[in-house]
Amino acid sequence: MPADNPQPRNTLQFILSIGLALGVIVAAFYYGRELITALRTVDRFWLIAGLVSYALNYMFRAVRLFLMSKRQIRVWPECLHAACLHGFATYMMPFRSGELTLPLTLHATTHLTLAESSRLLIRARFLDLHVLGLLTILAALTAEVDLTRAMRMLWFGMGGLLTFAPHLLRIAAKAGNESSFRWLRGMGRFAVRDTFNPGEFVTSLAIWTTIACCFYFAARAIGLPLSPTQVWLLVTLQLPLQIIPIQGFANAGNHEGGWVAGLVLLGVPASTALEIALTTHAILLTYVLVLGPAALLTARFAYRTTVK
């Protein structure tokens, strides 16, 4: 049976991504005065704390690349350059197209083949799912958040799906034999064939801890009194919106969707939640923009070392 034509799916993906971006732009204009006021009164201490946490996140990402490559490539400059450029492109480019920068950058700056570099990206994403799933389960069981039993069970179930995503992928791959399932079977085999690596797990845990801290510091910077467990609810709602292939420019729409959903669950009115989401998006965007110069700076060393 021939594979389905991807053109209609790609067109829908394009329309939805552009629609998300336009919707955020319209909302930003609508709440323009409130946004400017909120940004002018940002607490600089928490703002800087968020930037430091964001920078540590990419330090840990570089170390994880080093460990996943079996110590074949260096943390400085190749891994740090690849992590910064990948983070910047993934956040800024639409349709999740920035994901391609990691294997392309590693292939260009190291001796790794494009296939080997792509495997590192896939393994990193599976590690993210696994670690986030475990943390989500823990949060669902222990978090002091005022949620209905059904919502807490849904939160717990989301954690279970994330934790066992590699194994579920392998099971799904065995369900079909058509050509369209070949890529799924390949990813499923890769997802579970590598043994557990404590170093990779710990660095993945550190990555998502610093991301949660960044969210928490951004909330505190605008005077939003969220507890750490409430912030973790926002983080776990953000992930599904980050892995779907629908994304506006500069993560427009995905960020707002996760924050609004989480804040509404916490009892915040939807209009206020959207205003908060837009403000925190502006703060996080300033952090991401720092990655641009960081990627350029590390590029001077990363590409120079590849010259024969």
C-alpha positions as CSV (number, residue, x, y, z in Angstrom):
1,M,0.0,0.0,0.0
2,P,1.5,3.4,-1.0
3,A,2.4,5.8,1.8
4,D,-0.1,8.6,2.4
5,N,0.6,11.9,0.6
6,P,2.1,14.3,3.2
7,Q,1.1,17.4,1.3
8,P,-2.3,18.0,3.0
9,R,-0.8,17.3,6.4
10,N,2.1,19.8,5.8
11,T,-0.4,22.4,4.6
12,L,-2.5,22.0,7.7
13,Q,0.7,22.2,9.9
14,F,1.7,25.4,8.1
15,I,-1.8,27.0,8.5
16,L,-2.0,26.1,12.2
17,S,1.5,27.4,13.0
18,I,0.9,30.7,11.2
19,G,-2.5,31.0,12.9
20,L,-0.8,30.5,16.3
21,A,1.7,33.2,15.6
22,L,-0.9,35.7,14.3
23,G,-3.2,35.0,17.3
24,V,-0.3,35.8,19.7
25,I,0.5,39.0,17.9
26,V,-3.2,40.1,18.0
27,A,-3.3,39.3,21.8
28,A,0.0,41.2,22.4
29,F,-1.4,44.3,20.7
30,Y,-4.7,43.9,22.7
31,Y,-2.8,43.7,26.0
32,G,-0.1,46.1,24.9
33,R,-0.4,48.6,27.6
34,E,-0.6,46.0,30.4
35,L,2.4,44.2,29.0
36,I,4.5,47.3,28.9
37,T,3.5,48.1,32.5
38,A,4.3,44.6,33.7
39,L,7.7,44.5,31.9
40,R,8.7,47.9,33.3
41,T,8.1,46.6,36.9
42,V,9.9,43.3,36.5
43,D,12.0,42.3,39.5
44,R,15.6,42.4,38.2
45,F,16.9,39.9,40.8
46,W,14.5,37.2,39.7
47,L,15.1,38.2,36.0
48,I,18.8,37.6,36.3
49,A,18.2,34.4,38.4
50,G,16.1,33.1,35.5
51,L,18.9,34.0,33.0
52,V,21.5,32.1,35.1
53,S,19.2,29.1,35.3
54,Y,18.6,29.2,31.5
55,A,22.4,29.3,30.9
56,L,23.0,26.3,33.2
57,N,20.3,24.4,31.3
58,Y,22.5,24.6,28.1
59,M,25.7,23.8,30.1
60,F,24.0,20.6,31.1
61,R,22.8,19.9,27.6
62,A,26.4,20.2,26.4
63,V,27.5,17.7,29.0
64,R,24.8,15.3,28.0
65,L,25.8,15.4,24.4
66,F,29.4,14.6,25.5
67,L,28.1,11.6,27.5
68,M,25.8,10.4,24.8
69,S,28.6,10.5,22.2
70,K,30.6,8.1,24.5
71,R,33.0,11.0,25.2
72,Q,33.9,11.1,21.5
73,I,33.3,14.9,21.2
74,R,34.3,17.7,23.6
75,V,32.0,19.7,25.8
76,W,33.9,22.8,24.7
77,P,33.5,24.0,22.1
78,E,31.6,21.5,19.9
79,C,28.9,20.3,22.3
80,L,28.2,23.7,23.8
81,H,28.1,25.3,20.3
82,A,25.7,22.6,19.1
83,A,23.5,22.9,22.2
84,C,23.2,26.7,21.9
85,L,22.6,26.8,18.2
86,H,20.0,24.0,18.5
87,G,18.2,25.7,21.4
88,F,18.1,29.0,19.5
89,A,16.9,27.5,16.3
90,T,14.3,25.2,17.9
91,Y,12.7,28.1,19.8
92,M,12.8,30.7,17.0
93,M,12.0,28.7,13.9
94,P,8.5,27.5,13.1
95,F,7.1,24.0,12.5
96,R,9.8,22.4,14.8
97,S,12.2,22.7,11.9
98,G,15.0,23.9,14.2
99,E,15.4,20.3,15.5
100,L,17.4,19.6,12.3
101,T,20.2,22.0,13.4
102,L,21.6,19.6,16.1
103,P,22.6,16.7,13.8
104,L,23.7,19.1,11.0
105,T,25.9,21.1,13.4
106,L,27.4,18.0,15.1
107,H,28.1,16.6,11.6
108,A,29.8,19.8,10.5
109,T,31.9,20.4,13.6
110,T,32.9,16.8,14.6
111,H,33.9,13.5,13.0
112,L,30.4,12.1,13.6
113,T,28.4,11.0,10.6
114,L,25.0,12.6,10.0
115,A,23.3,9.3,11.0
116,E,25.3,9.2,14.3
117,S,24.4,12.8,15.0
118,S,20.7,12.1,14.3
119,R,20.8,9.2,16.8
120,L,22.0,11.6,19.5
121,L,19.1,13.9,18.8
122,I,16.6,11.0,19.1
123,R,18.2,9.7,22.2
124,A,18.2,13.1,23.8
125,R,14.5,13.4,23.1
126,F,13.7,10.0,24.6
127,L,15.7,10.9,27.7
128,D,13.7,14.1,28.0
129,L,10.4,12.1,27.8
130,H,11.6,9.5,30.3
131,V,12.8,12.0,32.9
132,L,9.9,14.3,32.5
133,G,7.5,11.4,32.9
134,L,9.1,10.3,36.1
135,L,9.0,13.8,37.5
136,T,5.4,14.3,36.4
137,I,4.4,11.1,38.2
138,L,6.2,12.2,41.3
139,A,4.5,15.7,41.1
140,A,1.1,14.2,40.5
141,L,1.4,12.0,43.6
142,T,2.9,14.6,46.0
143,A,2.1,18.1,44.7
144,E,-0.1,20.3,46.9
145,V,-2.2,21.6,44.0
146,D,-6.0,22.1,44.2
147,L,-7.0,19.8,41.4
148,T,-10.0,17.4,41.0
149,R,-9.3,13.7,41.3
150,A,-9.9,13.3,37.6
151,M,-7.4,16.0,36.7
152,R,-4.8,14.6,39.0
153,M,-5.3,11.1,37.5
154,L,-4.9,12.6,34.0
155,W,-1.7,14.3,35.2
156,F,-0.5,11.0,36.5
157,G,-1.4,9.2,33.3
158,M,0.5,11.8,31.3
159,G,3.6,11.0,33.3
160,G,3.1,7.3,32.7
161,L,2.9,7.9,28.9
162,L,6.0,10.0,28.9
163,T,8.0,7.6,31.0
164,F,7.2,4.6,28.9
165,A,7.2,6.4,25.5
166,P,10.2,4.4,24.1
167,H,8.6,1.1,24.9
168,L,5.2,2.2,23.7
169,L,6.8,3.3,20.5
170,R,8.3,-0.2,20.0
171,I,4.9,-1.8,20.7
172,A,3.2,0.5,18.2
173,A,5.9,-0.2,15.6
174,K,5.1,-4.0,15.8
175,A,1.5,-3.3,15.0
176,G,2.0,-2.5,11.3
177,N,4.1,-3.9,8.5
178,E,3.4,-1.3,5.8
179,S,6.2,0.8,4.5
180,S,4.8,3.8,6.4
181,F,5.8,2.0,9.6
182,R,9.4,1.5,8.8
183,W,10.6,4.8,10.4
184,L,8.5,4.0,13.4
185,R,10.1,0.5,13.8
186,G,13.5,2.0,13.4
187,M,12.9,4.6,16.1
188,G,11.4,1.9,18.4
189,R,14.4,-0.3,18.1
190,F,16.7,2.5,18.8
191,A,14.7,3.8,21.7
192,V,15.1,0.7,23.8
193,R,18.4,-0.8,22.6
194,D,20.8,1.3,24.6
195,T,21.5,0.4,28.2
196,F,20.6,2.8,31.1
197,N,23.3,5.4,31.6
198,P,23.3,7.1,35.0
199,G,25.3,10.1,33.7
200,E,22.8,10.8,30.9
201,F,19.9,10.4,33.3
202,V,21.4,12.8,35.9
203,T,22.2,15.5,33.3
204,S,18.6,15.1,31.9
205,L,17.3,15.6,35.4
206,A,19.4,18.7,35.8
207,I,18.3,20.0,32.4
208,W,14.6,19.9,33.4
209,T,15.2,21.1,36.9
210,T,16.9,24.2,35.6
211,I,14.0,24.7,33.1
212,A,11.5,24.5,35.9
213,C,13.6,27.0,37.9
214,C,13.6,29.3,34.9
215,F,9.8,29.2,34.8
216,Y,9.6,29.8,38.5
217,F,12.0,32.8,38.4
218,A,10.1,34.3,35.4
219,A,6.9,34.0,37.4
220,R,8.5,35.6,40.5
221,A,9.9,38.4,38.3
222,I,6.4,39.6,37.4
223,G,5.2,39.1,41.0
224,L,3.2,35.9,40.3
225,P,3.1,34.0,43.6
226,L,3.3,30.4,42.3
227,S,4.7,27.6,44.4
228,P,7.4,25.2,42.9
229,T,4.8,22.5,42.5
230,Q,2.4,24.8,40.7
231,V,5.2,25.8,38.3
232,W,5.9,22.1,37.7
233,L,2.3,21.7,36.5
234,L,3.0,24.4,33.9
235,V,6.2,22.7,32.8
236,T,4.4,19.3,32.3
237,L,1.7,21.0,30.3
238,Q,4.3,22.8,28.2
239,L,6.0,19.6,27.0
240,P,3.2,18.1,24.8
241,L,3.0,21.5,23.1
242,Q,6.8,21.5,22.5
243,I,7.0,18.1,20.8
244,I,4.0,18.4,18.4
245,P,5.1,19.7,14.9
246,I,2.9,22.8,15.2
247,Q,4.8,25.9,16.3
248,G,4.6,29.6,15.5
249,F,7.7,31.8,15.2
250,A,9.6,32.3,18.5
251,N,7.4,29.6,20.0
252,A,4.3,31.8,19.7
253,G,1.2,30.0,20.7
254,N,2.8,26.9,22.2
255,H,4.1,28.9,25.2
256,E,0.8,30.7,25.7
257,G,-1.2,27.5,25.4
258,G,0.7,25.8,28.2
259,W,0.7,28.7,30.5
260,V,-3.0,29.6,30.0
261,A,-4.1,25.9,30.5
262,G,-2.0,25.6,33.6
263,L,-3.1,28.9,35.2
264,V,-6.7,28.3,34.4
265,L,-6.5,24.9,36.2
266,L,-5.0,26.8,39.1
267,G,-8.0,29.1,39.2
268,V,-6.7,32.1,37.3
269,P,-9.3,33.8,35.0
270,A,-8.5,33.1,31.3
271,S,-8.0,36.7,30.4
272,T,-5.5,37.3,33.2
273,A,-3.8,34.0,32.4
274,L,-3.3,35.1,28.8
275,E,-1.8,38.4,29.9
276,I,0.6,36.5,32.3
277,A,1.5,34.1,29.5
278,L,2.4,36.9,27.1
279,T,4.5,38.7,29.8
280,T,6.5,35.5,30.7
281,H,6.9,34.8,27.0
282,A,8.6,38.2,26.5
283,I,10.9,37.4,29.4
284,L,11.8,33.9,28.2
285,L,12.4,35.4,24.7
286,T,15.1,37.7,26.0
287,Y,16.8,34.6,27.5
288,V,16.6,32.8,24.1
289,L,18.0,35.8,22.3
290,V,21.2,35.5,24.4
291,L,21.7,32.1,22.8
292,G,22.3,33.8,19.4
293,P,25.5,35.6,20.5
294,A,26.6,32.5,22.5
295,A,26.2,30.3,19.4
296,L,28.2,32.8,17.3
297,L,31.0,33.0,19.9
298,T,31.3,29.2,20.3
299,A,31.2,28.8,16.5
300,R,34.5,30.7,16.2
301,F,36.2,27.9,18.2
302,A,34.0,24.9,17.1
303,Y,34.5,25.3,13.4
304,R,38.2,26.4,13.7
305,T,39.0,23.1,15.4
306,T,37.6,21.1,12.4
307,V,40.0,22.7,9.9
308,K,42.7,20.3,8.8
